[in-house]
Amino acid sequence: MADQRDYYEVLGVDKDASEQDIKKAFRKKARKYHPDVNPDDKEAEKRFKEVNDAYETLSDPQKRQQYDQFGPDGPQFGGFGGQGPGGAGFGGDFGDIGDIFNMFFGGGAGGYGQRQNGPRRGNDLRADLLIDFETAVFGGKETITVARHKVCDTCHGSGAKPGTSPHTCSRCGGTGRVISAQQTPFGRIQTQSTCPECGGSGEIIDEPCPSCSGQGMRRETVTLDVTIPAGVDNGNRLRMQGEGEAGEHGGPAGDLFIYIRVKPHPVFERVDNDIHMEQPINVAQAALGDEIEVPTLEGRLKFKIPAGVQSGTRFRLKGKGIKGMRSFGRGDQYVTVVVETPKGLTDEQKELFTKLSESLDRKELYTDQKNRSSAKTTGDKDDGKSWFGKFKDTVNDIFQDDEDEAGPQDKQ
């Protein structure tokens, strides 16, 4: 036929390709264009037919020799009719086409499909677990309740009433799949579908188990002990192997995946493996310095606050953080001091603060005099004001500028 593609081109091999190369190319092409992989794709169906025709010819040494001599239009191929590659279709001996069915369905061309009642692994399950901050840091034990399916204790997973047994489905022969054939312009095409008689199980249960209604599984709620490793954090996932859904027909159970959520701590905040916290101090401690006790993960730790510390100053306690799940060292602890302004002062305390304020004013005056003396010595211009006085003047200037820009109508 004039429009017939070259068989070597169809398989994508050279004319001197070995038998093994031809077989390898055929498997690759057949897998790509198989009708079950490309349902309702006419072009793929056509390509699959070409691949099958090409392989049936080139895999046979005698046919290949005739093809190389006469080409696809030679009389030995019967114009793609009769028992040639086109006429053979999928009938008779499937040959290596059975290997293609094995690739997709696990069975041979005769059985055409994997047994649906074979062992199958159970599904995985997910659970969320809320734990305390301390448990996340140091590890520990928790319990969790999980609802899952287990193999029925009455029928042991068969689904049949005790004393009876399922029998093989006569329609599909126990494969769970049925085959239908259809004649097309490209040859005879065979397809498979779930057996309507057994629902794909390959077995028929005449007397279902009363405990599980023939399902072979029962719902159960179990309480499991969970080991929490030290250093877990929000979003970490723990795996409990074999604690998921039960497998079918003797298959292994699935796994249980536990997603961790950590309760916030009233004092500490975790950032990666570091710990952050705020430590309140009073104005006297900030001005004079002090030795205070700082809470850490292991308990209280004495810590010296230097004199004159400012609110918001942060200190680092090396190695007082968290040891992560996948790290060898520990993080650090960062302590930010916050100077608290006292409220509800007594008369005596107010008097003391007044004296302190007056004392600070005298100190400011002494600083002004010292600045003026220094200015005379160095020749710098002296405006007779301390840094704090200059700061107050700057603030006043800002507000004065705002009032000037606002205009008379805004000052009323």
Residue, then its C-alpha position, 0 to 999 in steps of 0.5 A: m500500500a502506497d501510504q503504509r509507513d516503513y516498519y523500521e520507521v514505525l519502531g524507530v530502529d535501523k534496518d540492521a537492528s538486532e532481534q533484541d533491539i526490535k523487541k525492545a523498541f516494540r515494547k516501548k512503542a506498544r506501551k506508549y500507544h496501547p488503547d487502555v492507556n489512551p482510551d478513545d484516542k483514535e490516533a493512538e489506536k492507529r499507531f498501536k496497530e502499526v506497531n503490532d504489524a511492524y513487530e509481527t513482521l520484523s520479529d520473524p526472520q523469514k517475514r523480515q527477509q521478504y519485507d526487506q526484499f519486496g516491501p509492505d506491498g509484496p504479495q507475501f503480505g496479502g495487501f495487509g489482508g488474510q493472515g498477514p499483519g493486518g488480517a491477524g489483528f489480535g486474534g489467534d496466537f497473541g505472541d509477545i503482545g501478551d507481554i504488553f498485557n503483563m505490563f499493564f494488567g499483571g496477567g497474560a493475554g489469556g487471563y487478561g488482568q490481575r486478580q482483584n482479590g489478591p493481597r492489597r496494602g491498607n490505606d494510610l491514616r492521618a491524625d493531629l496531636l496537640i502537645d505541651f511546649e515542654t514535651a516538644v522540647f524534651g520529648g515524652k509519651e502521649t496517647i492518641t485515639v484513632a478510628r480505623h478498619k481492621v480485619c473482621d475477627t469473625c470471618h478473618g477477612s473472608g467476608a463469608k459466614p463462618g463454616t462457609s467459603p466464597h467461591t470463584c466467580s464463574r463469569c470472570g474466572g476469579t480475575g475480577r475483570v471481563i474481556s470484550a472484543q470489538q472489530t474495528p477498521f484497524g483490526r480486532i480490539q479487546t478491552q477489559s472492564t470490572c466484572p459486574e457479577c463479583g464487582g471486581s473481587g473475583e469471588i462470590i459470597d453466598e452467605p455473608c458474615p453477620s459481623c461485617s456484612g460480607q465486607g471482611m472489615r470492621r470499624e474500630t477505635v483504638t488508643l495508641d501510645v506515641t513516643i515524642p522525640a525531643g525537639v519536635d516543632n509545629g508541622n513535624r510529622l511522625r510515622m507509626q508503621g502498620e497502624g493505618e487501615a488493615g490490608e485486604h486479602g492478607g496485604p500489609a496494613g497502612d501507616l499512621f502519620i501524626y502531625i504535631r501542633v505545639k501549645p504556646h508557652p506563657v514566657f518562651e517563644r521558639v524561633d527555630n531552635d532558639i528561645h526568646m523571652e522578655q524579662p521585666i526590671n524596675v527603674a532602680q535595677a536599670a539605673l544601678g544594675d542588679e543580679i536577677e534570676v532568669p527562667t530557662l528551659e532547665g530552671r532559673l539562672k542568675f544573670k547580671i544586669p549592668a548599670g544603665v541598661q536601656s529598655g529593649t536591650r537583648f542579651r544572649l545565653k549561649g546553649k540555653g535553647i533547644k536541641g533540634m531533632r536533626s541537629f547535634g548542638r543546641g540553640d541559644q536563649y535571648v533575653t530582652v529586658v523591659v524597664e517597667t514604669p512604676k504605677g500607684l506610688t505611695d507618698e513616700q515613693k513619690e517624695l523619693f522620685t521627686k528628690l531623684s528628679e531634682s538630683l538629676d536636674r542638678k546633675e544636668l546643670y553640672t553637665d551644662q557648666k562642664n559643657r560651657s567650660s569645655a567650649k571656652t577651652t576648645g573655642d566651640k560655640d556653646d549654647g549653654k544647654s545639655w543634650f537633654g535640653k537640646f532634645k527638648d528644644t528640638v521637640n518644641d521646634i517640631f511642634q512649633d513648626d507644625e503650629d506655624e504651618a497649620g495657620p491661625q484658623d487651626k490654632q483657635 
